[in-house]
Amino acid sequence: MIMVIARYPFFLLIILSVMMLSACGNTVVHKGAPIDHYPKTTDGIIDPVEIATVFDLRQTTNIESLIPSLRDNRVVYIGETHDNYSHHNAQFEIIAALRAQGADLAIGMEMFQRPFQKYLDDYIAGTITEAEMLRKTEWYDRWVYDYRYYRPILNFAQEYGIPVIALNTPREITSQVSKQGIESLTDQQRSQIPADIDYSDAAYSERLRAIFRQHDEKAERNFERFKQVQLLWDEGMALRAADYLKEHPGKQLVVLAGSGHLMHGSGIPNRVKRRLPVAS
């Protein structure tokens, strides 16, 4: 079972997606009052991977009470609004509580791009300073959001030797695709993106089109490039997460990403699931 945790302005949503990493069923533990959050698709049918239970944390006394429900999942997705401080506090509390329960953790972060993994490793190992890590990963050019939102998580990871995994696609690639399309990429650039991008999810495309129309009503080719960029983000982060889980079968991976990459399961979560072996 993959668990998704997503933050919204008024409450933290706990989403238990009905997606199994093995043939064995799991019991979903309900805490608080579930909310029917997801709309049906245009044909009136909810895809099974979109069925989710949503929990309002205002009805949960503390985050630690959720940890038993999270502990046995290979992947825990924690969504965020990037500039909401309380979201990052909740992320930290969940990570700290999982570690206190004995989880062998790694933290995957949308905020870092994959070519800079070495500098995250060096920071966790203590061979470079925090300031050097930020400079070498080009944090202030590539992510922009205030580092103080994430500092407690990264400091905690360094203190306890928790690997931090750079999930995101290099900006140079997504920027080029947004202007010229994925077909413009060189062979060297293509080697940095997944070879097996899945374009087939109609509901995913429909949601992206609704977002796109709010900002740009120009030619259809603009939407196709917009969709390609979204897929490069979601597929790229999913591939990196899945590869890490395969290479480290004893690890539990906590993925920190914007809620838009997690909701409905069709961003990162389903694309991780597609790549993992049936037996986990």
N, C-alpha and C positions, 0 to 999 in steps of 0.2 A: 504494500500500500504506500502511495506517495502522499505526503501531507503538504498542503499549501497554507501558508499563513500570510494574510494580506492586510495591510493597514488602510483605513479610510478615515476621513476627517473626524468622525464622531465615535468610532469604535474600532477595535481590532477584530478582524474576521478570521476565524479559524475554519479552513476549508478542507474537509477530508475527501479528496478526490477518489472516486471508485476506480483505481488503476492498480493492478497487482503486478509486482515484479516477479512473482512465481505463481505456480498453479495452485498454491494453498490460499484459502480464504482467510480473512482477518476480520475480527470484530471491531467495529467502529465504536469508540467510547464517546458518548455524548456528554457534554458539560454545558450548562447554560441552555438558553432557548434557541433552537435552530431557526434560521430565517430562510424563507424561500426567496433566494436572491436572483437566480438566473432566469432570463426569459427563454422561451422556446425559440427554435429556429423558424425561418419563414414558412416552412411546411408544417409547423405545429409539432414537430418531433424534437425531443431533447436527445442528443447523442449520449450514449451511456457514459462516455468519458467526461461529459459536462455535468453529470449529476453530482452534486456536492452538498455537504452539510455545512452550514455557515453558523458560527458561534459568536455571540456578542459578549466580549470580555467584561462588559459592565455587570454581567451576571456571574462572573467568575471572581472569586475572592482574591486569587493571586495567580501569577503565571506558573509558579511551581506546580500547581494542581494539574496543569496541562501536560507536564513532562512525561508521566507514565504513558500517555497516548502517543507521544512523539518518539519515545526511546527506541522502539523496535523498527523504526523506518530507516531504510537505507538513505533516503533523501528527505530533508525538511526544507521546504521553500518558504522563505519569509519575505513577503512583499513590502514595499515602502513607497511613500511619496518622498522624493529625494531630499526635500528641504524641510521635512517635518521632524523636529527634534525628538518628539515623543515616540515616533516610530523606531528610531534608532536606539532609544532607551529600551524598548521592548525587545528588539533584536539582541541587544547585549544580554538582557536578563535571561532570555531563552538559551542563548549559547552558554552562558555561565552555569545555568541550571542543568543543562545536558551534560556538561563536563563534570559537574558535581555528582551526577548520577553514574559516572564512570564511562560515559560515551567516549570512544576513540574518534575524535572529531577532525574534520577539515572544513574550511570555510571557503566557499566559492563566491567570488564577488564580481558583479557586473562592472564595478567601478574601475577595474584594471583591465588593460588590454593585453592579450596573450604574449606578444613579443617581450613584455617586461617581466615575465615570471621570475627570471633569475634574481632580480632586485628584491622581489618579495621574499624569495628564499633566503637571500643574504640578510635581509632585515630580521626575519624570524630566527635565523641562526645567530644574530647579534654581531655580524661582521661589518655591517654598515649602520649608521645612525638613522633615526626617523627622518631627519631633514634630508639625508642623502637618498633614502628610499623615495621620498616625495619628489625630489629633483630628478632622479634617474627614471622613475616611472612616468615623469611628466604630468603629475597629478593636476597641477593648476592649469595646464593647457588642454588636457584631454578629458578631464572630468568636470572641473570648474567648481562644483559644489563644495561648500565649506568643509575642509578636512575634519574640523572638530566634531562633526556629526558622527564620523567613523572612528575617530581616534581611540575611544575606549575599547572598541572591538579589536582593533589592530594591536594595541598595547597588551590586551589580554591574550591575544594569540601569541605574541612574542614571549610573554611571561611563561606561558605553559607549553610552548613549542608546538602550537597548533598550526599546521600548514594552511597558508592562504593561497587560493588558486585564482589566477587571473583568467576570467572567463570570456572577456569581450573581444570582438573582432576589431582589428586595427582600424583606426579612423580613416587612414589614407584610402583603404579599400571601400568602406561604406560611403565616403565622400565622392569617390570616383563613380561608384555605381549610381548614386543619387543624381549625378549629372549626365552620365553616358550609358548607364545600364550595365548589367553583369557581363554582357558579351564583350565589353571593352577591356576586361581584365586580361593582363598578360598571363603566361603560364606560371611565372613566379608568383604572381598575386593569387592565382587560382589554387596554388599549393597551400595557401593560408586559409582557405575556406573549405567547408565540407563538400565532398564530392557527391553526396547523396541528399541534396536539398529536396524536400517534399513540398510540392506546390498544390497538392490535391485537396487540401482541406477547404471546402467551399465556405463553411461558417467563418473560418479564420479570415478568408478574403473579404467576406461580407462585412465583418467588424472593422477591418482596416479601411474598406471603402467608405464606411460611415464616418470614420475619423478624417479621412482624406478630404471628403466633401466639405468639411467644416473649414478647411484652410485653402483648398485649391480646387477650382472647378474647371481646370484647363483640360488639355488633351488627355486621352486615355493613357498615352505612353507615359505621362507623368505619374499616373497611379501605378503603372507597372513597375517603374523604377522605385517608387515609394514602397511597394510591396516587396521588391527584391531586397531593399535595405533592411526592412523588418525581418525578413527571412534570414538574412545574413547574421543579424543579431541573435535571433532565437535559435536557429540551427547551429550557429557557431558556439554559442554558450552551452547548448545541449550536448554537442559533440565533446567539448572539453570536459564537461561534467561526467558524461558517460565513460569517456576514456579514463578519467581519474578513478572512477568507481571500479572499473574492470581491473585497473592496475593495482588497486588497494582494496581488496575484497573485505578487509576487516574494518574499513573506515565508514563512518557516517558523515555524509556531506550535507552541510547547511548552506543553502544557496541564498544569497542576498541579491535581490534584483527589484527593479521597479514593478509595481503590481500589474502593469499592463503586459509584462512578459509572462505572467503567471496565471492570470484569470482565465477561466474556462478550460484550463489545462492545455490549450492548443498552441501556446507559445513555447516555453521551455519544457514543461513537464512531459507532455506527450512525445516530444522529440527526444527526450532522454530515454523514455520507456521504449521507444522504437529501436534504440541502439543497444539496450542491455540484453544479455542472455536471458532466456526464459527462466532458468534456474539461477537464483541469486543467493 
